[in-house]
């Protein structure tokens, strides 16, 4: 099975990191946020795509 990568729905970057400042929220059962390193978009969920589908995702879903 191919590995899927998270992709930012705002800018299309695949450079997504866990928000380490929200780790305390995990102890309370709250979801951990992820942050886009390029544009700063933050969400608990990001779309995931196959690496070969990144460019088609950007063409279909990102408005430029």
Beta strands, then each sheet from edge to edge (+ up, - down):
strand 1: 4-7
strand 2: 16-18
strand 3: 34-36
strand 4: 42-43
strand 5: 47-50
sheet 1: 1+ 5-
sheet 2: 2+ 3- 4+
end
